[in-house]
Amino acid sequence: MENKTILKNLIVSLLNELGHSTKVKLAKLVLFSDIEYFKKTGNSITGLYYVRLRNGPVVAFFDEVLENNLGELWNLTLQDITIHGEKLPKKQHLYSPLIKSNVDQEIAKTIKHVVKKYGSKSGTKLSEISHSLPAWRFSEPNEPIFITELSIEKENEYFALIDYLEDSNDDDTDLAKKIPSPL
């Protein structure tokens, strides 16, 4: 299955579980679902890399997939929502599903767990959590970050990974295939 199609299915599944979501929150739940699934299986759900943005890592093609499937897979409405850390509500775009999701059972279990763990948090709070990931903290703006890197929570383990990569003579640019799974 094409990676963008898998990303679409993941987004629909998250929206089905949540009911609706802001863009930032949805992007972070994609990230945390991919990380959790990788930790369990050694594989990424999406097979895509992430990009270091100001609000944290975001899966490649996220904006494109959201835009291209608007009105077909999900709706977009404007609602007043109180932003984390601010007193007054602001107009926010909310995405809601138009169809039922189609993911395998293990991915569905991962999504349920991630929504249970993070679903009540705001997009701002989830961004703060993603900023604690060493792969985000020690990367440059717009730099690609792979799920193997993002799955590492401890700074010393992240730098051990970087050292491993620097010592590798392999010219392969597919980081996910060069790095042993943390399992």
N, C-alpha and C positions, 0 to 999 in steps of 0.2 A: 504494500500500500504506500502511496506517495506520502512523504513527510508532511506536506501541507494538509493533506486529507486527514492524517492522524491528528494533527494539531486542531483541525476543525472539530473532529470527534471529541477530543479532550475538552475543548472549550464548551461544546454543547453539553457534555456530561457534567462539567462543573456548574454550568448554568442550570441544568435540570436539578442538581443537588441543592443549589443555593436559592433558586427562584429568580434572582436578579443579582447583578453585581456592577460596581463601577469598573472602569477600564483598568485602573491601577491594581485594584484588588484582584481582578481576574488574571492579570499578568502575573502577579505574585503567586496565586494559587496554581497556575500552570507550572511555575518554577518549583514550588514545594512538592507538587505531585510528581514531577519528573525526578526530583532529588530522592524522594521517598521510594519511588518505584526502582530507581537505580540501586539504592542501598539494599533493596530486597532481592532484586533479580540480576544485577550487574548490567542491565540494559536501560537505555533511555526510552521513555514512552514515545517521544517525538522523533528522536534521531537527529535533532537539530542542535546547533550551537546557540549560545546566548550572547548578548551584546551588553557590554558595561555601559549603562546609562546613568544619569544623575539619580534617578529614583531606585536604582538597583538593577540587577541583571534582568533582561527581557529576552524571551525566546525570539530567534530570528523569524522574520515574516509575520510577527504578531499583528502589527498594524494593518498589513496587507490582507491577512486572512480576515480580520475583523471587518474591514471596509468592504471587501469583495463578497462577503456572505450576509451582509446586512439586508434584512427583509426576506431572506431565504431561510437562514438557519436561526437567526436571532433578530430581535427588535431593539431599537434604541429610543429611549424616552428621556425627557429632561425633568428632574425632580429636585426639590429643595432637600439637601442633606447636610447635616452638621458635620463639618470636617473635624477630624481628630485634632485637639489642641486649639480649636477656634470656637468662639461662643455663638456666632451667628451662622445660620444655614446658608449654603451657597448652592447655586444651580449646578447639578452634576448629571452627567450622562449615565444612564443605567441600561445595561444590556439584559435582556430576558430571552429565554429560549422559545423557538417556534416549533421545534420538533423534538422527538425523544432521541436520546443518545444511543450510540452503537459502539460499545467498547467491550473488550473481553472481560471476563470475570475478575481477573487479578487487577486489572487497571481500575475497574469499578470499585473494588474493595479499597484500593489505594486512594481513590478520589473521596470515597465516604470518610475514610480516616482523616485525610487532609482537611476536608470541610469541617469535620467535627473538631479538629484541633485548632484550625485557623479561621474558620468561617465567621465567627463573631467579631473578628478584628477588622479594623478599618484598613483601607489601602495604605494610608500613611503609616500605621503601625506595622503592617506587613513589609513595607519598604524599609523601615528601621531594622526589622529582623534580618532582611536580606543584606543590609549593610554590614552585618556582623560576619558575613561569610568571608573568609580570607581571600578567596578567588576574586571577589568584588573589590575588597579593600586594597589589594596589591596589583590591580590591573589598571590599565590606562583607559581613558574615555573612548568609547566606541570599539574597544578591543574585543575580539571574540573570546568567549569563555566556554569551555566544554563541561558537560555534566559531571565528568569524573572529577574535575577541579571543584565544581560547586558543591559536590557531595561531601567535601572535607570541611569539618567544622573547627578543627584545632589548627592554630597557626603553625605549630611545629610539624604537624603532618603535612600541611600544605607545602612548607618549604622543603620537606623531605621529597615530596613529589617533584618539585621544581628542580632540586638537585639531581634526582633520578633522570629527569628529562635532559638536563644539561650534560650529564655524563653519557647519555645515549648517543651513539653514532648514527642512529637511524634517521634517514632523511624524510621519512613518512610524515606528512603534515596532519594526518588524521589522529589527533591526540587521543581520542577514545580507544583506538586500537593499540596505541603504544603503551598505555598505562594499565598495569594490572588492576583488576577490580578490587575494591576494599573488602570484599567478602571473605 
